[in-house]
Amino acid sequence: MTTLKVSISNKRDAELLVNLLNKMSFVKEIKKIEEPDGYRNQVDKLQSIIEANSDLNPFSNIEDPAAWEKQMRAEWE
């Protein structure tokens, strides 16, 4: 037996392929796995960036976080 893994960029084309494969007698099983568009890759990428830079601690010099946040918000007004 041979297993194929196919990634398809949109649901419409995926449905067409599933319908086609279902009509072929030699296809034994179809597993459909849906992932949110790009979500997993973005989460993995962000997680690796955070882990790689965890030693930087960019907020360590902020003595009063509440006052700092108030100042940042004041700049937006």
Backbone as numpy.savetxt, mean C-alpha at the origin, in Angstrom:
# Nx Ny Nz CAx CAy CAz Cx Cy Cz
1.49 -30.13 -12.67 0.63 -28.96 -12.67 1.53 -27.72 -12.67
1.09 -26.68 -13.33 1.79 -25.41 -13.39 0.89 -24.34 -12.80
1.48 -23.46 -11.99 0.73 -22.36 -11.37 1.23 -21.06 -11.96
0.30 -20.20 -12.30 0.62 -18.88 -12.84 0.10 -17.82 -11.88
0.86 -16.77 -11.72 0.39 -15.62 -10.93 0.35 -14.44 -11.90
-0.80 -13.79 -11.98 -1.00 -12.70 -12.92 -1.46 -11.47 -12.15
-0.82 -10.34 -12.40 -1.26 -9.07 -11.80 -1.91 -8.24 -12.89
-3.10 -7.75 -12.60 -3.86 -6.98 -13.58 -4.19 -5.63 -12.96
-4.04 -4.59 -13.76 -4.12 -3.23 -13.22 -5.52 -2.73 -12.90
-6.56 -3.36 -13.46 -7.91 -2.88 -13.13 -8.89 -4.04 -13.03
-9.96 -3.80 -12.29 -10.94 -4.85 -11.99 -11.67 -5.34 -13.23
-11.95 -4.43 -14.15 -12.69 -4.81 -15.36 -11.93 -5.86 -16.16
-10.64 -5.60 -16.39 -9.84 -6.56 -17.15 -9.67 -7.87 -16.37
-9.57 -7.76 -15.05 -9.44 -8.97 -14.22 -10.69 -9.84 -14.36
-11.85 -9.22 -14.33 -13.10 -9.97 -14.48 -13.18 -10.64 -15.85
-12.75 -9.93 -16.88 -12.75 -10.53 -18.23 -11.85 -11.75 -18.29
-10.67 -11.64 -17.67 -9.75 -12.78 -17.69 -10.31 -13.95 -16.88
-10.89 -13.67 -15.74 -11.48 -14.74 -14.91 -12.59 -15.44 -15.70
-13.43 -14.69 -16.37 -14.51 -15.28 -17.18 -13.94 -16.17 -18.28
-12.89 -15.71 -18.92 -12.26 -16.48 -19.99 -11.65 -17.76 -19.43
-10.93 -17.64 -18.34 -10.29 -18.82 -17.76 -11.30 -19.84 -17.24
-12.42 -19.37 -16.73 -13.46 -20.28 -16.24 -14.02 -21.15 -17.35
-13.94 -20.71 -18.59 -14.48 -21.46 -19.72 -13.50 -22.48 -20.27
-12.28 -22.47 -19.76 -11.27 -23.40 -20.26 -11.21 -24.63 -19.37
-11.33 -25.79 -19.99 -11.42 -27.04 -19.24 -10.13 -27.40 -18.50
-9.00 -26.95 -18.97 -7.73 -27.31 -18.33 -7.39 -26.45 -17.12
-8.16 -25.38 -16.86 -7.94 -24.54 -15.68 -8.62 -25.19 -14.50
-7.84 -25.55 -13.50 -8.37 -26.30 -12.34 -8.88 -25.39 -11.23
-8.22 -24.27 -11.01 -8.60 -23.40 -9.89 -8.17 -21.97 -10.20
-9.01 -21.03 -9.77 -8.68 -19.61 -9.90 -8.82 -18.98 -8.52
-7.75 -18.38 -8.05 -7.80 -17.66 -6.78 -7.67 -16.17 -7.09
-8.61 -15.42 -6.63 -8.61 -13.99 -6.88 -8.25 -13.26 -5.60
-7.18 -12.48 -5.63 -6.72 -11.73 -4.47 -6.76 -10.26 -4.84
-7.59 -9.51 -4.14 -7.69 -8.08 -4.43 -6.95 -7.29 -3.36
-6.15 -6.36 -3.80 -5.44 -5.46 -2.90 -5.80 -4.04 -3.27
-5.93 -3.17 -2.29 -6.17 -1.77 -2.61 -5.03 -1.25 -3.49
-5.36 -0.42 -4.45 -4.38 0.07 -5.41 -3.19 0.73 -4.72
-2.05 0.07 -4.79 -0.81 0.65 -4.30 -0.70 0.77 -2.79
-1.73 0.42 -2.07 -1.72 0.62 -0.62 -0.58 -0.13 0.06
-0.46 -1.40 -0.22 0.56 -2.21 0.45 1.95 -1.70 0.15
2.23 -1.34 -1.09 3.54 -0.84 -1.45 3.86 0.46 -0.74
2.88 1.35 -0.63 3.10 2.63 0.04 3.34 2.43 1.52
2.58 1.55 2.14 2.76 1.29 3.57 4.13 0.69 3.82
4.53 -0.28 3.00 5.84 -0.90 3.16 6.96 0.13 2.97
6.80 0.99 1.97 7.81 2.00 1.71 7.94 2.99 2.88
6.80 3.46 3.37 6.81 4.38 4.51 7.40 3.72 5.75
7.03 2.48 5.99 7.56 1.78 7.16 9.07 1.64 7.07
9.59 1.32 5.90 11.04 1.17 5.77 11.76 2.50 5.94
11.16 3.59 5.47 11.76 4.92 5.66 11.79 5.29 7.14
10.68 5.02 7.83 10.62 5.34 9.26 11.65 4.51 10.03
11.73 3.23 9.74 12.68 2.36 10.43 14.12 2.76 10.14
14.41 3.13 8.90 15.78 3.51 8.53 16.21 4.82 9.19
15.25 5.67 9.53 15.57 6.97 10.10 15.15 7.11 11.56
14.88 5.99 12.22 14.38 6.05 13.60 15.38 6.67 14.56
16.66 6.60 14.25 17.68 7.16 15.13 17.80 8.67 15.02
17.17 9.28 14.02 17.28 10.73 13.83 16.52 11.52 14.90
15.38 11.02 15.32 14.54 11.65 16.34 14.42 13.16 16.09
13.74 13.57 15.03 13.71 14.98 14.62 12.99 15.91 15.60
12.23 15.38 16.53 11.49 16.23 17.45 12.11 16.28 18.85
13.30 15.79 18.99 13.92 15.71 20.31 14.23 17.09 20.91
14.39 18.10 20.08 14.73 19.43 20.60 13.49 20.26 20.97
12.30 19.71 20.84 11.07 20.43 21.20 10.82 20.22 22.68
10.93 21.31 23.44 10.77 21.22 24.89 9.30 21.14 25.31
8.44 21.94 24.65 7.02 21.98 25.00 6.21 21.69 23.73
5.83 20.44 23.51 5.13 20.08 22.27 3.83 20.87 22.05
3.09 21.15 23.12 1.83 21.89 22.96 2.10 23.30 22.46
3.10 23.98 23.03 3.45 25.33 22.61 3.98 25.33 21.17
4.76 24.31 20.83 5.30 24.21 19.48 4.17 24.04 18.47
3.20 23.16 18.79 2.06 22.96 17.89 1.25 24.23 17.73
1.05 24.96 18.83 0.30 26.22 18.78 1.01 27.23 17.87
2.31 27.27 17.96 3.10 28.18 17.12 2.99 27.77 15.64
3.05 26.47 15.37 2.94 25.99 13.99 1.57 26.35 13.40
0.53 26.19 14.20 -0.82 26.51 13.71 -0.99 28.01 13.50
-0.36 28.81 14.33 -0.44 30.26 14.19 0.17 30.71 12.87
1.19 29.99 12.42 1.83 30.33 11.15 0.91 30.09 9.96
-0.07 29.21 10.10 -0.99 28.89 9.00 -2.05 29.96 8.82
-2.29 30.74 9.84 -3.38 31.73 9.79 -2.97 32.98 9.05
